[in-house]
Amino acid sequence: MNANNGIISQLSQYSVPATIDRFAAILEVKGITVFARIRSTG
């Protein structure tokens, strides 16, 4: 971790929606419930 308050940034080869879908799928396989998604534009 760096001095960014524990936030880690990682570039993705996928679009934002695809990255979020992939990340959510990984979390759900691990038994972590995704209960909200916040849309971001910009």
Secondary structure by P-SEA (a helix, b strand, c coil): ccccccbbbbbbcccaaaaaaaaaaaaaaacccccbbbbbcc
